[in-house]
Amino acid sequence: MAQTMWDDVKEGQEISLTEQTSSQRLVIWAAASGDFYQIHYDDNFAKGNNLPDIIVHGALKGMLVGRLLDEFAGDKGWIEMWDVSYRGMDKAREDITIWGKVTKKYQEGGKNLVDLDVGVKKVDGTETTPGRATVSLPKK
Amino acid sequence: MPEELPDLTPEMKAAIGKSGPPTTYEVTSLGIRTFGRAVGYKNPIYFDAAAAKAAGHKDLVAPPGYLGMPVFNPNATAGRGVDFETPFKRNLNGGTGVFPLERVYAGDVLDAVTTLVELKLDRGRLGQMLIRTSETVYTRKSDGKVVAKTRGTGLSY
């Protein structure tokens, strides 16, 4: 994968991933995270808790934002931080789009930094997981 | 619906700023690969130790945000945070912040200490909620380095 260079990044630049949220993926996430709450894989349990369907783990959405940033930062970059809020539920089995938009490009403390707004959108465009991030990148 | 609280209880107020006992997290090759698979990573440094070494790493690399799993012990009491009595029995994950500080590798063993930094009552569409913000510091046992800090928001209603 091509390395993103700080010099080439522009404020307003957008990055995104579209991901599926099958029950199988949520089960793999349950194993990876140790979060075995049944609202994420047991249809009857979820409906018994007044949910429309099983729902995507908030933490999986948070870590998908981490992957978007990691792929943007590349092997020579570094994620300084990311922080997201789980504001809305995402029903499983619907695609989600993980996105980032560069809001600021600057140098500080010897680092070449980029701030981004990040989030996760449903198919209908509703934002469920707004947040922000800072990534440091190599300079030419 | 749980009983409404006019204010935080004295026990809740006393818990703010307190830290729980350290919890041991193990970062294993299996754990890294399962996390990488669930999140959809493709970078071989997260799946193949030889590829990670060829890229200059000492072992299989943990993707950002992966800090292993707490060691499961069916005979230990649960809970890594600060406990208090609460009428709110249902919990939702409100948010996650991650501050990666060092690369984490397969074989690392981390000590995680969680501190309750803020506790407040609020009202949302689920009625009255208790919002707790915690910070966890992960320290690698082998070299004493803080490898990451995380911030978590929990909503109880």
Interface residues (C-beta under 8 A of the other chain):
Chain A: M1 L17 E19 R25 I28 W29 A31 A32 S33 G34 H57 G58 A59 L60 G62 M63 L64 G66 R67 L69 D70 E71 D75 W78 I79 E80 M81 W82 D83 V84 S85 Y86 G131
Chain B: G31 T34 F35 R37 A38 V39 G40 Y41 N43 I45 A55 P63 P64 G65 Y66 M69 P70 F72 L92 N93 G94 G95 T96 G97 V98 F99 P100 R151 T153
